[in-house]
Amino acid sequence: MRKHLPLAALIAFGAVFIGIIVLANQGRGFWGFLQQIPGGDKLGHVGLVGTLALLCNLTLRLRTLPAPFHRIQLGSALVAIAMSLEELSQWFLPTRSPDLLDGIANLAGAALAQVAAIRMVSRLRPERRTSARAAE
């Protein structure tokens, strides 16, 4: 059960994430409150993209790209590429406007997710060893 938790969380969050993008593409949204916070829109990008990348990294068990990019986790890379394409697609949507700072915030979210995934897994691993020893 625990083994499939990252995948289940990724699917659930991914569905919400896609819904947010669809609403934005239609010119509708519920996140106007973010505009009232200085930098709130960019924090929203970091948080949403970071969460998606974190869940991807955990689901893929921190798998990395081949050399010479072996320090980059596959989940972060996939999300960064997808979000860069999504940001570029806004040139063709009358209800959206592409923004370089949104793109940078997306990349920051993917990068922060990589660091968070490494820290989460490194904290869980010692517990596994301890619980395995206690079971012996």
Secondary structure, 3 states (H helix, E strand, C coil): CHHHHHHHHHHHHHHHHHHHHHHHHCCCCCCHHHHHCCCHHHHHHHHHHHHHHHHHHHHCCCCECCCCCCCCEHHHHHHHHHHHHHHHHHHHCCCCCCCHHHHHHHHHHHHHHHHHHHHHHHHHHHHHHHHHHHHC
